[in-house]
Amino acid sequence: MFFVYIIYSSSYDVFYKGFTDNPEKRLWEHNNDLSRYTKGKGPWAQVLLEEYETKKEAHIRENQIKKWNRRSLLKLIDKNK
């Protein structure tokens, strides 16, 4: 299984979108400054997690979400609460 995730930093009021096969480990990496983009901007909280059968499906969805504006992201997050 593969996952598309959105994490949020309230300290910087910023979202980060990505995909992984291990969401718990990936969130830990973001919160422990092991990701270049998110380094020093935490703490990070997971606000969305979508599951996909294949890496290709997850990657397509990640690319789609990365093009969205903040309003669209907030709608998606709110819809999936």
Residue, then its C-alpha position, 0 to 999 in steps of 0.5 A: m500500500f502507498f499513501v498520499y499525505i498532507i501535513y501542517s505546521s501551525s508554527y509556520d502556517v504551511f502545508y506539505k504534500g507527499f507520498t510514502d509507503n510508511p506514513e508513521k515513519r515519514l511523519w517522524e522524519h518530518n518532525n525530526d528534521l530529516s526532510r530538507y523542505t520541512k526541516g526547522k518548520g515543525p512541529w508537523a501534524q498529519v491532516l490528511l491520509e489517502e491510501y492507494e494500491t500502487k505507487k503509480e496511483a499515489h504519485i499521480r494523486e500527489n502531483q494533482i494535490k501539489k498543484w492545488n491552491r490553499r483553498s482547495l486543500l482546505k476543502l479536501i481536508d475538511k471533507n475528509k475529517 
